[in-house]
């Protein structure tokens, strides 16, 4: 391994990271894949949809991949700075006179809770489900907006 391959960005400039640091990151990633908080690791049985969490100065937004759901089977709750999305994908009935060689599409329920980066106004949260993607738009609460303070001199 060369010094160049061990340089990793840490913000504005690259910093030297030794082999032990890289090894520690690899082990941390391996453990996260095997046993994670959501039960979706290699040894977990529950499928948990992937999501993107982003924010603007006015909103916090979540986009979650959730193909095959019906909007009436999705429950969204905001409590404090936590967003919980629970859903249910109905099982498909096996057809008679058909031999299944592989069944990989997950059915059943899932629940995913994420910590929001700022307080939101729960009364104004909107959600939309289109083409297998759930989008949750959460306006930030007035106390979460940044206030610029002018310094008098």
VMD Tcl script that builds the backbone (N, CA, C; Angstrom):
set m [mol new atoms 459]
animate dup $m
set s [atomselect $m all]
$s set {name element resname resid chain x y z} {
  {N N UNK 1 A 0.858 -1.169 0.000}
  {CA C UNK 1 A 0.000 0.000 0.000}
  {C C UNK 1 A 0.904 1.231 0.000}
  {N N UNK 2 A 0.623 2.158 -0.876}
  {CA C UNK 2 A 1.443 3.355 -0.980}
  {C C UNK 2 A 0.865 4.467 -0.128}
  {N N UNK 3 A 1.694 5.464 0.100}
  {CA C UNK 3 A 1.244 6.627 0.872}
  {C C UNK 3 A 0.067 7.295 0.183}
  {N N UNK 4 A 0.046 7.332 -1.156}
  {CA C UNK 4 A -1.037 7.999 -1.885}
  {C C UNK 4 A -2.372 7.289 -1.667}
  {N N UNK 5 A -2.351 5.949 -1.585}
  {CA C UNK 5 A -3.609 5.233 -1.383}
  {C C UNK 5 A -4.120 5.377 0.036}
  {N N UNK 6 A -3.245 5.797 0.952}
  {CA C UNK 6 A -3.679 5.963 2.333}
  {C C UNK 6 A -4.102 7.394 2.650}
  {N N UNK 7 A -4.017 8.282 1.683}
  {CA C UNK 7 A -4.498 9.638 1.905}
  {C C UNK 7 A -6.008 9.651 1.711}
  {N N UNK 8 A -6.715 10.121 2.685}
  {CA C UNK 8 A -8.166 10.198 2.600}
  {C C UNK 8 A -8.597 11.614 2.934}
  {N N UNK 9 A -9.619 12.140 2.208}
  {CA C UNK 9 A -10.075 13.491 2.512}
  {C C UNK 9 A -10.672 13.572 3.915}
  {N N UNK 10 A -10.363 14.638 4.603}
  {CA C UNK 10 A -10.921 14.864 5.936}
  {C C UNK 10 A -11.485 16.273 6.017}
  {N N UNK 11 A -12.044 16.759 4.966}
  {CA C UNK 11 A -12.559 18.120 4.957}
  {C C UNK 11 A -11.901 18.894 3.846}
  {N N UNK 12 A -11.201 19.942 4.209}
  {CA C UNK 12 A -10.588 20.820 3.210}
  {C C UNK 12 A -9.345 20.243 2.564}
  {N N UNK 13 A -8.600 19.425 3.291}
  {CA C UNK 13 A -7.356 18.909 2.727}
  {C C UNK 13 A -7.204 17.455 3.139}
  {N N UNK 14 A -6.389 16.752 2.398}
  {CA C UNK 14 A -6.148 15.348 2.704}
  {C C UNK 14 A -5.181 15.245 3.870}
  {N N UNK 15 A -5.341 14.216 4.662}
  {CA C UNK 15 A -4.448 14.002 5.797}
  {C C UNK 15 A -3.931 12.576 5.747}
  {N N UNK 16 A -2.736 12.372 6.269}
  {CA C UNK 16 A -2.149 11.055 6.297}
  {C C UNK 16 A -2.911 10.191 7.285}
  {N N UNK 17 A -3.288 9.009 6.823}
  {CA C UNK 17 A -3.905 8.028 7.702}
  {C C UNK 17 A -3.116 6.746 7.565}
  {N N UNK 18 A -2.620 6.266 8.656}
  {CA C UNK 18 A -1.781 5.077 8.634}
  {C C UNK 18 A -2.567 3.804 8.379}
  {N N UNK 19 A -1.862 2.698 8.181}
  {CA C UNK 19 A -2.512 1.421 7.891}
  {C C UNK 19 A -3.460 0.968 8.996}
  {N N UNK 20 A -3.139 1.241 10.258}
  {CA C UNK 20 A -4.012 0.827 11.355}
  {C C UNK 20 A -5.344 1.560 11.306}
  {N N UNK 21 A -5.325 2.826 10.927}
  {CA C UNK 21 A -6.547 3.593 10.814}
  {C C UNK 21 A -7.432 3.027 9.705}
  {N N UNK 22 A -6.824 2.690 8.585}
  {CA C UNK 22 A -7.585 2.098 7.481}
  {C C UNK 22 A -8.141 0.741 7.876}
  {N N UNK 23 A -7.342 -0.065 8.556}
  {CA C UNK 23 A -7.794 -1.374 9.007}
  {C C UNK 23 A -8.963 -1.231 9.983}
  {N N UNK 24 A -8.864 -0.273 10.905}
  {CA C UNK 24 A -9.922 -0.032 11.887}
  {C C UNK 24 A -11.228 0.336 11.174}
  {N N UNK 25 A -11.163 1.163 10.131}
  {CA C UNK 25 A -12.352 1.526 9.367}
  {C C UNK 25 A -12.950 0.310 8.666}
  {N N UNK 26 A -12.087 -0.563 8.109}
  {CA C UNK 26 A -12.575 -1.771 7.449}
  {C C UNK 26 A -13.292 -2.687 8.432}
  {N N UNK 27 A -12.733 -2.858 9.619}
  {CA C UNK 27 A -13.350 -3.708 10.631}
  {C C UNK 27 A -14.681 -3.110 11.078}
  {N N UNK 28 A -14.727 -1.785 11.261}
  {CA C UNK 28 A -15.971 -1.124 11.653}
  {C C UNK 28 A -17.056 -1.346 10.590}
  {N N UNK 29 A -16.698 -1.223 9.308}
  {CA C UNK 29 A -17.654 -1.461 8.230}
  {C C UNK 29 A -18.126 -2.910 8.211}
  {N N UNK 30 A -17.203 -3.843 8.431}
  {CA C UNK 30 A -17.559 -5.258 8.461}
  {C C UNK 30 A -18.547 -5.541 9.579}
  {N N UNK 31 A -18.281 -5.014 10.770}
  {CA C UNK 31 A -19.184 -5.237 11.898}
  {C C UNK 31 A -20.542 -4.595 11.657}
  {N N UNK 32 A -20.556 -3.435 11.022}
  {CA C UNK 32 A -21.825 -2.774 10.726}
  {C C UNK 32 A -22.646 -3.610 9.760}
  {N N UNK 33 A -21.983 -4.261 8.814}
  {CA C UNK 33 A -22.701 -5.106 7.867}
  {C C UNK 33 A -23.206 -6.392 8.512}
  {N N UNK 34 A -22.479 -6.891 9.505}
  {CA C UNK 34 A -22.884 -8.141 10.145}
  {C C UNK 34 A -23.990 -7.928 11.175}
  {N N UNK 35 A -23.818 -6.957 12.029}
  {CA C UNK 35 A -24.762 -6.702 13.115}
  {C C UNK 35 A -24.979 -5.207 13.185}
  {N N UNK 36 A -26.125 -4.730 12.742}
  {CA C UNK 36 A -26.341 -3.294 12.881}
  {C C UNK 36 A -27.597 -3.016 13.676}
  {N N UNK 37 A -27.826 -1.753 13.990}
  {CA C UNK 37 A -28.923 -1.363 14.866}
  {C C UNK 37 A -30.292 -1.673 14.301}
  {N N UNK 38 A -30.401 -1.791 12.982}
  {CA C UNK 38 A -31.710 -1.972 12.377}
  {C C UNK 38 A -32.041 -3.428 12.114}
  {N N UNK 39 A -31.125 -4.356 12.376}
  {CA C UNK 39 A -31.408 -5.761 12.174}
  {C C UNK 39 A -31.317 -6.196 10.726}
  {N N UNK 40 A -30.785 -5.335 9.853}
  {CA C UNK 40 A -30.731 -5.703 8.445}
  {C C UNK 40 A -29.346 -6.143 8.013}
  {N N UNK 41 A -28.503 -6.473 8.952}
  {CA C UNK 41 A -27.164 -6.929 8.608}
  {C C UNK 41 A -27.203 -8.330 8.022}
  {N N UNK 42 A -26.035 -8.886 7.764}
  {CA C UNK 42 A -25.958 -10.205 7.152}
  {C C UNK 42 A -26.647 -11.265 7.991}
  {N N UNK 43 A -26.641 -11.100 9.316}
  {CA C UNK 43 A -27.248 -12.097 10.174}
  {C C UNK 43 A -28.622 -11.656 10.682}
  {N N UNK 44 A -29.138 -10.568 10.178}
  {CA C UNK 44 A -30.463 -10.098 10.558}
  {C C UNK 44 A -31.495 -10.611 9.574}
  {N N UNK 45 A -32.752 -10.605 9.966}
  {CA C UNK 45 A -33.779 -11.134 9.090}
  {C C UNK 45 A -34.683 -10.074 8.510}
  {N N UNK 46 A -34.606 -8.867 9.007}
  {CA C UNK 46 A -35.542 -7.830 8.591}
  {C C UNK 46 A -34.949 -6.977 7.474}
  {N N UNK 47 A -35.756 -6.733 6.462}
  {CA C UNK 47 A -35.345 -5.856 5.377}
  {C C UNK 47 A -35.661 -4.415 5.768}
  {N N UNK 48 A -34.720 -3.512 5.589}
  {CA C UNK 48 A -34.926 -2.115 5.920}
  {C C UNK 48 A -34.624 -1.292 4.674}
  {N N UNK 49 A -35.592 -0.503 4.210}
  {CA C UNK 49 A -35.362 0.290 2.999}
  {C C UNK 49 A -34.267 1.334 3.170}
  {N N UNK 50 A -33.543 1.586 2.091}
  {CA C UNK 50 A -32.511 2.622 2.077}
  {C C UNK 50 A -33.169 3.986 2.019}
  {N N UNK 51 A -32.490 4.993 2.571}
  {CA C UNK 51 A -33.056 6.336 2.508}
  {C C UNK 51 A -31.955 7.374 2.377}
  {N N UNK 52 A -32.354 8.554 1.899}
  {CA C UNK 52 A -31.490 9.729 1.842}
  {C C UNK 52 A -32.094 10.770 2.769}
  {N N UNK 53 A -31.289 11.388 3.612}
  {CA C UNK 53 A -31.711 12.437 4.530}
  {C C UNK 53 A -30.948 13.691 4.156}
  {N N UNK 54 A -31.671 14.770 3.831}
  {CA C UNK 54 A -31.016 16.019 3.433}
  {C C UNK 54 A -31.765 17.185 4.057}
  {N N UNK 55 A -31.126 18.354 4.000}
  {CA C UNK 55 A -31.789 19.542 4.520}
  {C C UNK 55 A -31.417 20.763 3.699}
  {N N UNK 56 A -32.328 21.736 3.741}
  {CA C UNK 56 A -32.101 23.062 3.182}
  {C C UNK 56 A -32.253 24.031 4.349}
  {N N UNK 57 A -32.074 25.322 4.137}
  {CA C UNK 57 A -32.296 26.247 5.250}
  {C C UNK 57 A -33.738 26.208 5.789}
  {N N UNK 58 A -34.696 25.750 4.960}
  {CA C UNK 58 A -36.101 25.758 5.375}
  {C C UNK 58 A -36.675 24.389 5.702}
  {N N UNK 59 A -36.127 23.303 5.149}
  {CA C UNK 59 A -36.744 21.985 5.313}
  {C C UNK 59 A -35.732 20.891 5.613}
  {N N UNK 60 A -36.262 19.795 6.126}
  {CA C UNK 60 A -35.531 18.536 6.242}
  {C C UNK 60 A -36.318 17.549 5.392}
  {N N UNK 61 A -35.627 16.834 4.497}
  {CA C UNK 61 A -36.306 15.950 3.557}
  {C C UNK 61 A -35.740 14.540 3.628}
  {N N UNK 62 A -36.626 13.563 3.467}
  {CA C UNK 62 A -36.245 12.162 3.422}
  {C C UNK 62 A -36.828 11.553 2.157}
  {N N UNK 63 A -35.988 10.811 1.432}
  {CA C UNK 63 A -36.434 10.019 0.281}
  {C C UNK 63 A -36.072 8.574 0.595}
  {N N UNK 64 A -37.077 7.702 0.575}
  {CA C UNK 64 A -36.875 6.304 0.952}
  {C C UNK 64 A -37.335 5.395 -0.179}
  {N N UNK 65 A -36.486 4.441 -0.557}
  {CA C UNK 65 A -36.878 3.434 -1.531}
  {C C UNK 65 A -37.810 2.446 -0.852}
  {N N UNK 66 A -39.034 2.330 -1.375}
  {CA C UNK 66 A -40.022 1.427 -0.780}
  {C C UNK 66 A -40.922 0.849 -1.866}
  {N N UNK 67 A -40.341 0.109 -2.809}
  {CA C UNK 67 A -41.153 -0.413 -3.906}
  {C C UNK 67 A -42.159 -1.453 -3.435}
  {N N UNK 68 A -43.289 -1.486 -4.112}
  {CA C UNK 68 A -44.290 -2.506 -3.846}
  {C C UNK 68 A -45.207 -2.226 -2.676}
  {N N UNK 69 A -45.116 -1.046 -2.090}
  {CA C UNK 69 A -46.010 -0.709 -0.976}
  {C C UNK 69 A -47.257 -0.014 -1.486}
  {N N UNK 70 A -48.291 -0.064 -0.689}
  {CA C UNK 70 A -49.492 0.726 -0.947}
  {C C UNK 70 A -49.461 1.893 0.028}
  {N N UNK 71 A -49.841 3.099 -0.419}
  {CA C UNK 71 A -49.796 4.260 0.487}
  {C C UNK 71 A -50.542 4.036 1.802}
  {N N UNK 72 A -51.612 3.275 1.769}
  {CA C UNK 72 A -52.376 3.041 3.007}
  {C C UNK 72 A -51.635 2.111 3.970}
  {N N UNK 73 A -50.558 1.470 3.521}
  {CA C UNK 73 A -49.767 0.592 4.379}
  {C C UNK 73 A -48.504 1.255 4.906}
  {N N UNK 74 A -48.428 2.582 4.779}
  {CA C UNK 74 A -47.262 3.334 5.258}
  {C C UNK 74 A -47.696 4.228 6.415}
  {N N UNK 75 A -46.964 4.172 7.520}
  {CA C UNK 75 A -47.241 4.996 8.692}
  {C C UNK 75 A -46.009 5.854 8.969}
  {N N UNK 76 A -46.209 7.171 9.089}
  {CA C UNK 76 A -45.113 8.109 9.335}
  {C C UNK 76 A -45.397 8.853 10.625}
  {N N UNK 77 A -44.402 8.891 11.511}
  {CA C UNK 77 A -44.552 9.600 12.783}
  {C C UNK 77 A -43.316 10.457 13.036}
  {N N UNK 78 A -43.560 11.667 13.544}
  {CA C UNK 78 A -42.483 12.559 13.945}
  {C C UNK 78 A -42.672 12.832 15.427}
  {N N UNK 79 A -41.653 12.473 16.210}
  {CA C UNK 79 A -41.673 12.726 17.648}
  {C C UNK 79 A -40.358 13.392 18.016}
  {N N UNK 80 A -40.427 14.677 18.372}
  {CA C UNK 80 A -39.206 15.425 18.676}
  {C C UNK 80 A -38.337 15.494 17.433}
  {N N UNK 81 A -37.105 15.009 17.541}
  {CA C UNK 81 A -36.213 15.024 16.380}
  {C C UNK 81 A -36.058 13.628 15.767}
  {N N UNK 82 A -37.062 12.765 15.963}
  {CA C UNK 82 A -37.044 11.425 15.393}
  {C C UNK 82 A -38.150 11.253 14.359}
  {N N UNK 83 A -37.793 10.684 13.224}
  {CA C UNK 83 A -38.762 10.320 12.190}
  {C C UNK 83 A -38.813 8.805 12.138}
  {N N UNK 84 A -40.016 8.236 12.254}
  {CA C UNK 84 A -40.191 6.792 12.162}
  {C C UNK 84 A -41.123 6.487 11.007}
  {N N UNK 85 A -40.660 5.641 10.100}
  {CA C UNK 85 A -41.475 5.188 8.974}
  {C C UNK 85 A -41.674 3.688 9.143}
  {N N UNK 86 A -42.933 3.274 9.180}
  {CA C UNK 86 A -43.282 1.864 9.293}
  {C C UNK 86 A -44.110 1.505 8.076}
  {N N UNK 87 A -43.882 0.335 7.528}
  {CA C UNK 87 A -44.634 -0.070 6.355}
  {C C UNK 87 A -44.863 -1.558 6.320}
  {N N UNK 88 A -45.773 -1.949 5.432}
  {CA C UNK 88 A -46.095 -3.362 5.277}
  {C C UNK 88 A -46.229 -3.681 3.793}
  {N N UNK 89 A -45.484 -4.649 3.350}
  {CA C UNK 89 A -45.594 -5.146 1.973}
  {C C UNK 89 A -46.314 -6.483 2.069}
  {N N UNK 90 A -47.503 -6.546 1.466}
  {CA C UNK 90 A -48.313 -7.755 1.554}
  {C C UNK 90 A -47.655 -8.927 0.849}
  {N N UNK 91 A -47.872 -10.111 1.438}
  {CA C UNK 91 A -47.339 -11.323 0.832}
  {C C UNK 91 A -48.119 -11.641 -0.432}
  {N N UNK 92 A -47.406 -12.147 -1.426}
  {CA C UNK 92 A -48.066 -12.566 -2.644}
  {C C UNK 92 A -48.404 -14.039 -2.515}
  {N N UNK 93 A -49.570 -14.394 -2.989}
  {CA C UNK 93 A -50.014 -15.782 -2.901}
  {C C UNK 93 A -49.269 -16.633 -3.924}
  {N N UNK 94 A -48.824 -17.794 -3.475}
  {CA C UNK 94 A -48.175 -18.708 -4.400}
  {C C UNK 94 A -49.244 -19.349 -5.283}
  {N N UNK 95 A -48.933 -19.466 -6.542}
  {CA C UNK 95 A -49.869 -20.036 -7.491}
  {C C UNK 95 A -49.721 -21.548 -7.527}
  {N N UNK 96 A -50.845 -22.236 -7.694}
  {CA C UNK 96 A -50.805 -23.686 -7.858}
  {C C UNK 96 A -50.218 -23.991 -9.229}
  {N N UNK 97 A -49.665 -25.164 -9.371}
  {CA C UNK 97 A -49.050 -25.611 -10.621}
  {C C UNK 97 A -47.857 -24.744 -11.027}
  {N N UNK 98 A -47.222 -24.109 -10.053}
  {CA C UNK 98 A -46.033 -23.309 -10.325}
  {C C UNK 98 A -44.971 -23.714 -9.307}
  {N N UNK 99 A -43.789 -23.998 -9.792}
  {CA C UNK 99 A -42.671 -24.348 -8.924}
  {C C UNK 99 A -41.787 -23.127 -8.778}
  {N N UNK 100 A -41.581 -22.697 -7.544}
  {CA C UNK 100 A -40.716 -21.553 -7.273}
  {C C UNK 100 A -39.311 -22.062 -6.992}
  {N N UNK 101 A -38.341 -21.550 -7.736}
  {CA C UNK 101 A -36.955 -21.928 -7.546}
  {C C UNK 101 A -36.213 -20.918 -6.689}
  {N N UNK 102 A -36.746 -19.717 -6.598}
  {CA C UNK 102 A -36.114 -18.670 -5.810}
  {C C UNK 102 A -37.188 -17.650 -5.441}
  {N N UNK 103 A -37.226 -17.266 -4.172}
  {CA C UNK 103 A -38.113 -16.197 -3.710}
  {C C UNK 103 A -37.247 -15.240 -2.914}
  {N N UNK 104 A -36.961 -14.070 -3.486}
  {CA C UNK 104 A -36.066 -13.106 -2.851}
  {C C UNK 104 A -36.753 -11.803 -2.481}
  {N N UNK 105 A -37.887 -11.507 -3.073}
  {CA C UNK 105 A -38.550 -10.236 -2.781}
  {C C UNK 105 A -39.161 -10.300 -1.392}
  {N N UNK 106 A -38.772 -9.370 -0.563}
  {CA C UNK 106 A -39.190 -9.373 0.836}
  {C C UNK 106 A -40.646 -8.960 0.983}
  {N N UNK 107 A -41.320 -9.606 1.908}
  {CA C UNK 107 A -42.673 -9.221 2.280}
  {C C UNK 107 A -42.707 -9.092 3.792}
  {N N UNK 108 A -43.774 -8.489 4.287}
  {CA C UNK 108 A -43.906 -8.308 5.723}
  {C C UNK 108 A -43.768 -6.847 6.099}
  {N N UNK 109 A -43.384 -6.597 7.347}
  {CA C UNK 109 A -43.314 -5.231 7.851}
  {C C UNK 109 A -41.865 -4.792 8.060}
  {N N UNK 110 A -41.685 -3.482 8.084}
  {CA C UNK 110 A -40.392 -2.898 8.417}
  {C C UNK 110 A -40.653 -1.641 9.223}
  {N N UNK 111 A -39.654 -1.204 9.945}
  {CA C UNK 111 A -39.722 0.053 10.674}
  {C C UNK 111 A -38.333 0.666 10.649}
  {N N UNK 112 A -38.272 1.932 10.325}
  {CA C UNK 112 A -36.983 2.632 10.251}
  {C C UNK 112 A -37.111 3.951 10.986}
  {N N UNK 113 A -36.232 4.209 11.943}
  {CA C UNK 113 A -36.223 5.458 12.697}
  {C C UNK 113 A -34.894 6.154 12.444}
  {N N UNK 114 A -34.959 7.458 12.124}
  {CA C UNK 114 A -33.746 8.244 11.916}
  {C C UNK 114 A -33.828 9.505 12.772}
  {N N UNK 115 A -32.671 9.957 13.202}
  {CA C UNK 115 A -32.582 11.203 13.953}
  {C C UNK 115 A -32.468 12.350 12.962}
  {N N UNK 116 A -33.333 13.335 13.107}
  {CA C UNK 116 A -33.339 14.489 12.213}
  {C C UNK 116 A -32.276 15.486 12.648}
  {N N UNK 117 A -31.674 16.207 11.704}
  {CA C UNK 117 A -30.593 17.135 12.049}
  {C C UNK 117 A -31.070 18.406 12.740}
  {N N UNK 118 A -32.378 18.686 12.714}
  {CA C UNK 118 A -32.908 19.853 13.419}
  {C C UNK 118 A -34.382 19.623 13.719}
  {N N UNK 119 A -34.953 20.485 14.566}
  {CA C UNK 119 A -36.367 20.375 14.910}
  {C C UNK 119 A -37.234 20.736 13.711}
  {N N UNK 120 A -38.351 20.008 13.564}
  {CA C UNK 120 A -39.278 20.281 12.467}
  {C C UNK 120 A -40.660 20.565 13.034}
  {N N UNK 121 A -41.495 21.191 12.204}
  {CA C UNK 121 A -42.874 21.484 12.581}
  {C C UNK 121 A -43.717 20.276 12.178}
  {N N UNK 122 A -43.994 19.384 13.125}
  {CA C UNK 122 A -44.677 18.115 12.840}
  {C C UNK 122 A -46.060 18.328 12.238}
  {N N UNK 123 A -46.711 19.432 12.550}
  {CA C UNK 123 A -48.049 19.693 12.025}
  {C C UNK 123 A -48.041 20.003 10.526}
  {N N UNK 124 A -46.896 20.350 9.969}
  {CA C UNK 124 A -46.811 20.735 8.560}
  {C C UNK 124 A -46.052 19.722 7.698}
  {N N UNK 125 A -45.801 18.533 8.234}
  {CA C UNK 125 A -45.083 17.510 7.478}
  {C C UNK 125 A -45.976 16.992 6.352}
  {N N UNK 126 A -45.384 16.823 5.165}
  {CA C UNK 126 A -46.102 16.282 4.014}
  {C C UNK 126 A -45.360 15.065 3.498}
  {N N UNK 127 A -46.115 14.097 2.978}
  {CA C UNK 127 A -45.501 12.888 2.426}
  {C C UNK 127 A -46.138 12.563 1.089}
  {N N UNK 128 A -45.317 12.005 0.206}
  {CA C UNK 128 A -45.779 11.645 -1.131}
  {C C UNK 128 A -45.132 10.314 -1.501}
  {N N UNK 129 A -45.910 9.445 -2.135}
  {CA C UNK 129 A -45.392 8.147 -2.565}
  {C C UNK 129 A -45.640 8.014 -4.061}
  {N N UNK 130 A -44.536 7.925 -4.813}
  {CA C UNK 130 A -44.665 7.840 -6.267}
  {C C UNK 130 A -43.545 6.964 -6.822}
  {N N UNK 131 A -43.892 6.058 -7.694}
  {CA C UNK 131 A -42.930 5.187 -8.380}
  {C C UNK 131 A -42.012 4.445 -7.409}
  {N N UNK 132 A -42.573 3.997 -6.281}
  {CA C UNK 132 A -41.796 3.210 -5.328}
  {C C UNK 132 A -40.897 4.004 -4.413}
  {N N UNK 133 A -40.996 5.342 -4.461}
  {CA C UNK 133 A -40.161 6.194 -3.613}
  {C C UNK 133 A -41.062 7.024 -2.702}
  {N N UNK 134 A -40.817 6.947 -1.405}
  {CA C UNK 134 A -41.536 7.757 -0.421}
  {C C UNK 134 A -40.717 9.008 -0.154}
  {N N UNK 135 A -41.345 10.176 -0.300}
  {CA C UNK 135 A -40.688 11.447 -0.021}
  {C C UNK 135 A -41.421 12.111 1.136}
  {N N UNK 136 A -40.675 12.474 2.177}
  {CA C UNK 136 A -41.246 13.157 3.344}
  {C C UNK 136 A -40.586 14.522 3.433}
  {N N UNK 137 A -41.412 15.587 3.340}
  {CA C UNK 137 A -40.921 16.965 3.426}
  {C C UNK 137 A -41.331 17.536 4.774}
  {N N UNK 138 A -40.350 17.990 5.555}
  {CA C UNK 138 A -40.612 18.477 6.906}
  {C C UNK 138 A -40.075 19.891 7.059}
  {N N UNK 139 A -40.973 20.884 7.143}
  {CA C UNK 139 A -40.486 22.251 7.366}
  {C C UNK 139 A -39.835 22.367 8.741}
  {N N UNK 140 A -38.726 23.082 8.790}
  {CA C UNK 140 A -38.064 23.299 10.074}
  {C C UNK 140 A -38.936 24.191 10.943}
  {N N UNK 141 A -38.878 23.955 12.242}
  {CA C UNK 141 A -39.632 24.808 13.151}
  {C C UNK 141 A -38.952 26.175 13.216}
  {N N UNK 142 A -39.697 27.164 13.636}
  {CA C UNK 142 A -39.144 28.520 13.677}
  {C C UNK 142 A -37.948 28.611 14.610}
  {N N UNK 143 A -37.940 27.817 15.666}
  {CA C UNK 143 A -36.800 27.861 16.586}
  {C C UNK 143 A -35.567 27.191 15.991}
  {N N UNK 144 A -35.743 26.398 14.892}
  {CA C UNK 144 A -34.611 25.722 14.266}
  {C C UNK 144 A -33.917 26.584 13.222}
  {N N UNK 145 A -34.546 27.660 12.790}
  {CA C UNK 145 A -33.929 28.517 11.780}
  {C C UNK 145 A -32.738 29.267 12.384}
  {N N UNK 146 A -31.723 29.434 11.579}
  {CA C UNK 146 A -30.530 30.143 12.034}
  {C C UNK 146 A -30.786 31.638 11.960}
  {N N UNK 147 A -30.399 32.328 12.977}
  {CA C UNK 147 A -30.558 33.779 13.031}
  {C C UNK 147 A -29.177 34.411 12.935}
  {N N UNK 148 A -29.012 35.306 11.985}
  {CA C UNK 148 A -27.727 36.018 11.854}
  {C C UNK 148 A -27.768 37.211 12.789}
  {N N UNK 149 A -26.746 37.345 13.589}
  {CA C UNK 149 A -26.649 38.439 14.539}
  {C C UNK 149 A -25.609 39.427 14.031}
  {N N UNK 150 A -25.994 40.679 13.921}
  {CA C UNK 150 A -25.083 41.712 13.487}
  {C C UNK 150 A -24.309 42.248 14.692}
  {N N UNK 151 A -23.019 42.312 14.551}
  {CA C UNK 151 A -22.166 42.806 15.620}
  {C C UNK 151 A -21.993 44.306 15.428}
  {N N UNK 152 A -22.357 45.064 16.440}
  {CA C UNK 152 A -22.227 46.519 16.383}
  {C C UNK 152 A -20.833 46.912 16.843}
  {N N UNK 153 A -20.266 47.857 16.155}
  {CA C UNK 153 A -18.914 48.236 16.505}
  {C C UNK 153 A -18.757 49.665 16.870}
}
mol reanalyze $m
mol bondsrecalc $m
mol representation Tube
mol addrep $m
